[in-house]
Amino acid sequence: MKEYKNFIGLGVAGNFALHLEQAGESADFKDILTEDPNGPKGIFPFYIPEREGQLGIYPISADTITLPNEECNVQPEPEVALICDLDYDGEGNVTAITPKFFGAYNDCSLRIEGAGKISQKKNWGASSKGLSSTLIPIDTFDKGGLMDTYRIASFLRRDGMLMRYGEDVELPGYSFFYGKLLEWMKNQINSQADFGPLEPISGYLKEAGNPKNAIISIGATRYTRFGEKNFLQEGDEVIVVVYDNARYCTNPILSMANRNAFEAEGISALVQKVIRA
């Protein structure tokens, strides 16, 4: 998974109804005003190439989640990631975000109180994030494209038992999606200030030399009752599946997860074993 070491890693916070409340993070955004109360709250960095400090550590793995050394709750966040090209103007402002591929992603997060910034919960070292090695080319990031029929499902395997971790939801169920999401992300990147849990993304991009490529996770989905209350333990296995609902319904995906064998056509699957450093 080293092919993305030169890609900046960004995430969208609050782009699926009720996720922030389930994750206990809604209070972090109480002072953040948005034009659309149902829209996302901001963008956070989880990896900045060549940057010193924690955000400069490459965190992505296709098969492992490594728990932090300190004792704290760690929770998977099943979602979709977009592999994007970035264009800039002469002043270094982003002028276009062009999604090229999409796939299953785990925005694994620390559940800690008192963190000043979202990013402090997102990257605690190597193998703290997950991205499927099977990505799906995007025909058009707009209504009428192939992403219309895709869904996200997620599971946790513990002691030989497989449990549903996140709700099985359609990709168009995101609060902001397609063109509305792209326009919002572009404006947010260029204008987001260092305020509350948010950080000045435009400045980070300029410091990194205006990277031409980005991994952008577009928001975690809602948890099941089990997922909301259960955090990762050593030996668990996290499974996130992005699948074409025009080809597969829920039961075949559950069967594949039970067997840990996913058909390649129309599926991006991420399977990560949880270990301790």
C-alpha positions as CSV (number, residue, x, y, z in Angstrom):
1,M,0.0,0.0,0.0
2,K,3.0,2.3,-0.4
3,E,1.8,3.6,-3.8
4,Y,-0.1,6.4,-2.1
5,K,2.7,7.8,0.0
6,N,2.8,11.0,-2.1
7,F,-1.0,11.5,-1.9
8,I,-2.4,13.9,0.7
9,G,-5.0,12.2,2.9
10,L,-8.1,14.2,3.7
11,G,-11.5,13.3,5.3
12,V,-15.0,14.8,5.4
13,A,-16.6,15.0,8.9
14,G,-20.3,14.7,9.4
15,N,-21.4,13.7,5.9
16,F,-23.8,11.0,7.0
17,A,-26.8,11.7,9.3
18,L,-26.4,10.7,13.0
19,H,-22.9,9.4,12.7
20,L,-21.3,12.2,14.8
21,E,-24.0,11.7,17.5
22,Q,-23.3,7.9,17.6
23,A,-19.5,8.5,17.8
24,G,-19.9,11.0,20.6
25,E,-18.4,13.8,18.6
26,S,-21.3,16.1,17.8
27,A,-20.4,18.4,20.7
28,D,-17.0,19.0,19.1
29,F,-18.8,20.9,16.3
30,K,-21.2,23.0,18.4
31,D,-19.5,26.2,17.4
32,I,-19.1,25.3,13.7
33,L,-21.7,27.1,11.6
34,T,-22.7,25.6,8.2
35,E,-24.9,26.9,5.5
36,D,-26.7,23.6,5.4
37,P,-27.5,22.2,8.9
38,N,-27.6,18.7,7.3
39,G,-24.4,19.0,5.5
40,P,-20.8,18.0,6.5
41,K,-19.1,20.0,9.2
42,G,-15.5,20.3,7.8
43,I,-12.5,18.6,6.3
44,F,-9.6,17.1,8.3
45,P,-6.2,15.9,7.4
46,F,-5.0,12.4,8.2
47,Y,-1.8,12.3,6.3
48,I,0.4,15.0,4.8
49,P,3.5,13.8,2.8
50,E,6.9,14.9,4.0
51,R,5.4,16.8,7.0
52,E,7.1,16.5,10.3
53,G,5.2,15.1,13.3
54,Q,2.3,12.7,13.5
55,L,0.5,13.7,10.3
56,G,3.7,12.9,8.3
57,I,3.5,9.2,9.3
58,Y,2.1,7.1,6.5
59,P,-1.0,5.4,8.1
60,I,-2.6,3.3,5.3
61,S,-2.7,-0.5,5.2
62,A,-4.8,-3.0,3.2
63,D,-4.7,-5.8,5.8
64,T,-3.8,-4.5,9.3
65,I,-5.0,-2.2,12.0
66,T,-2.4,-1.7,14.7
67,L,-3.8,-0.5,18.1
68,P,-2.0,2.4,19.8
69,N,0.3,1.8,22.7
70,E,-1.9,3.8,25.1
71,E,-5.1,2.4,26.3
72,C,-8.1,4.0,24.6
73,N,-11.2,3.0,22.7
74,V,-10.5,2.5,18.9
75,Q,-13.5,2.4,16.6
76,P,-13.6,1.5,12.9
77,E,-15.4,4.0,10.6
78,P,-16.6,2.3,7.5
79,E,-16.9,4.6,4.5
80,V,-15.9,5.2,0.9
81,A,-12.7,6.8,-0.2
82,L,-12.2,8.7,-3.5
83,I,-8.8,8.7,-5.3
84,C,-8.7,12.1,-6.8
85,D,-6.6,14.4,-9.0
86,L,-6.2,18.0,-7.7
87,D,-5.8,21.1,-9.9
88,Y,-4.6,24.5,-8.6
89,D,-4.5,28.1,-9.8
90,G,-1.4,30.3,-9.7
91,E,-2.0,31.2,-6.1
92,G,-2.2,27.6,-5.0
93,N,-6.0,27.5,-4.5
94,V,-7.7,24.3,-5.5
95,T,-9.7,24.8,-8.7
96,A,-10.9,21.3,-9.4
97,I,-11.2,17.9,-7.6
98,T,-11.6,15.0,-10.0
99,P,-12.4,11.6,-8.6
100,K,-10.8,8.7,-10.6
101,F,-11.4,5.6,-8.4
102,F,-13.4,4.7,-5.3
103,G,-13.2,1.8,-2.8
104,A,-13.8,0.5,0.7
105,Y,-12.1,2.5,3.4
106,N,-11.7,2.4,7.2
107,D,-11.3,5.8,8.8
108,C,-10.3,4.1,12.1
109,S,-10.5,6.6,14.9
110,L,-9.5,7.1,18.6
111,R,-12.4,7.9,20.9
112,I,-10.6,10.2,23.3
113,E,-11.9,13.3,25.1
114,G,-10.2,16.6,25.0
115,A,-8.6,16.3,21.5
116,G,-8.3,19.9,20.1
117,K,-8.4,18.8,16.5
118,I,-10.1,16.0,14.6
119,S,-6.7,14.9,13.1
120,Q,-5.4,14.1,16.6
121,K,-7.8,11.1,16.6
122,K,-7.1,9.9,13.1
123,N,-3.4,9.1,12.7
124,W,-1.5,7.4,15.6
125,G,1.1,5.7,13.4
126,A,1.5,3.1,10.7
127,S,-1.5,0.9,9.9
128,S,-4.0,3.2,11.6
129,K,-6.1,3.5,8.5
130,G,-7.4,1.1,5.9
131,L,-7.9,1.2,2.1
132,S,-8.9,-1.7,-0.1
133,S,-6.3,-2.8,-2.6
134,T,-9.2,-3.3,-5.1
135,L,-10.4,0.1,-6.3
136,I,-13.1,0.7,-8.9
137,P,-12.7,3.1,-11.8
138,I,-15.3,5.9,-11.8
139,D,-17.1,6.4,-15.1
140,T,-18.6,9.7,-14.0
141,F,-19.0,11.2,-10.5
142,D,-22.6,12.2,-11.2
143,K,-26.1,10.9,-11.1
144,G,-26.6,8.2,-13.7
145,G,-23.1,6.8,-13.2
146,L,-22.2,3.4,-11.9
147,M,-21.9,4.6,-8.3
148,D,-25.7,5.1,-8.2
149,T,-26.2,1.4,-7.4
150,Y,-23.3,0.9,-4.9
151,R,-23.7,0.3,-1.2
152,I,-21.5,0.0,1.9
153,A,-21.6,-2.9,4.4
154,S,-19.3,-3.6,7.3
155,F,-18.7,-6.4,9.7
156,L,-16.5,-7.3,12.7
157,R,-15.3,-10.9,13.3
158,R,-14.6,-11.7,16.9
159,D,-13.9,-15.1,18.4
160,G,-15.1,-16.7,15.2
161,M,-18.4,-14.8,15.2
162,L,-19.3,-12.4,12.5
163,M,-21.4,-9.3,13.5
164,R,-22.7,-6.5,11.4
165,Y,-20.8,-3.3,12.4
166,G,-22.2,-0.5,10.3
167,E,-25.6,-0.2,8.7
168,D,-25.8,-1.4,5.1
169,V,-26.4,1.9,3.2
170,E,-26.5,3.2,-0.4
171,L,-23.8,5.6,-1.5
172,P,-26.3,8.3,-2.6
173,G,-27.4,8.3,1.0
174,Y,-24.5,10.6,1.8
175,S,-25.8,14.1,2.8
176,F,-23.5,15.6,0.1
177,F,-22.6,13.5,-2.9
178,Y,-21.5,13.9,-6.5
179,G,-21.3,17.6,-7.8
180,K,-22.6,19.0,-4.5
181,L,-19.9,17.3,-2.6
182,L,-17.1,18.3,-5.0
183,E,-18.1,22.0,-4.9
184,W,-18.4,21.9,-1.1
185,M,-15.0,20.2,-0.7
186,K,-13.2,22.7,-3.1
187,N,-14.7,25.7,-1.3
188,Q,-14.0,24.2,2.2
189,I,-10.4,23.4,1.3
190,N,-9.7,26.9,0.1
191,S,-11.5,28.7,2.9
192,Q,-11.5,26.6,6.0
193,A,-9.9,28.4,9.0
194,D,-8.0,27.1,12.0
195,F,-11.0,27.1,14.3
196,G,-12.3,24.6,16.9
197,P,-11.7,21.1,15.7
198,L,-10.8,22.2,12.1
199,E,-7.5,23.1,10.5
200,P,-6.4,25.4,7.6
201,I,-6.2,22.8,4.8
202,S,-5.2,25.2,2.1
203,G,-2.1,26.1,4.1
204,Y,-1.2,22.5,4.5
205,L,-1.5,21.8,0.8
206,K,0.8,24.7,0.0
207,E,3.3,23.6,2.6
208,A,3.3,20.1,1.0
209,G,4.0,21.6,-2.5
210,N,0.4,21.4,-3.8
211,P,0.1,17.6,-4.1
212,K,-1.5,16.6,-7.4
213,N,-3.3,13.6,-5.9
214,A,-5.5,12.9,-2.8
215,I,-7.2,10.2,-0.9
216,I,-10.4,11.7,0.3
217,S,-12.7,9.7,2.6
218,I,-16.2,11.2,2.3
219,G,-17.7,10.3,5.6
220,A,-18.4,7.4,8.0
221,T,-21.8,5.7,7.9
222,R,-24.1,4.9,10.8
223,Y,-23.3,2.1,13.2
224,T,-25.5,-0.8,14.1
225,R,-26.3,-1.1,17.8
226,F,-23.4,-3.6,18.2
227,G,-21.0,-1.3,16.3
228,E,-21.9,1.7,18.4
229,K,-21.1,0.0,21.7
230,N,-18.2,-2.3,20.7
231,F,-14.6,-1.1,20.2
232,L,-11.6,-3.0,18.7
233,Q,-9.7,-5.7,20.5
234,E,-6.6,-7.5,19.5
235,G,-7.5,-10.5,17.3
236,D,-10.6,-8.8,15.8
237,E,-11.0,-8.6,12.0
238,V,-12.6,-5.5,10.4
239,I,-14.4,-6.0,7.1
240,V,-15.7,-3.1,4.9
241,V,-17.4,-4.0,1.6
242,V,-18.4,-1.6,-1.1
243,Y,-20.6,-3.5,-3.6
244,D,-22.8,-3.1,-6.6
245,N,-26.4,-3.7,-5.4
246,A,-27.4,-4.3,-9.0
247,R,-25.4,-7.5,-8.9
248,Y,-25.5,-8.5,-5.3
249,C,-28.0,-8.2,-2.5
250,T,-27.3,-8.4,1.3
251,N,-27.3,-12.1,1.7
252,P,-24.5,-12.9,-0.8
253,I,-22.3,-10.2,0.7
254,L,-22.9,-11.7,4.2
255,S,-21.9,-15.1,2.8
256,M,-18.8,-13.7,1.3
257,A,-17.8,-12.0,4.5
258,N,-18.4,-15.3,6.4
259,R,-16.1,-17.1,4.0
260,N,-13.6,-14.2,3.7
261,A,-13.8,-14.7,0.0
262,F,-15.1,-11.8,-2.1
263,E,-15.8,-12.0,-5.8
264,A,-13.9,-9.3,-7.7
265,E,-16.6,-8.1,-10.1
266,G,-18.4,-5.0,-8.7
267,I,-16.8,-5.3,-5.2
268,S,-14.2,-3.4,-3.3
269,A,-13.4,-5.2,0.0
270,L,-11.2,-4.3,2.9
271,V,-10.2,-7.0,5.4
272,Q,-8.0,-5.9,8.3
273,K,-6.6,-8.0,11.2
274,V,-6.4,-6.0,14.5
275,I,-3.0,-6.4,16.2
276,R,-1.1,-4.6,19.0
277,A,2.2,-3.0,18.4
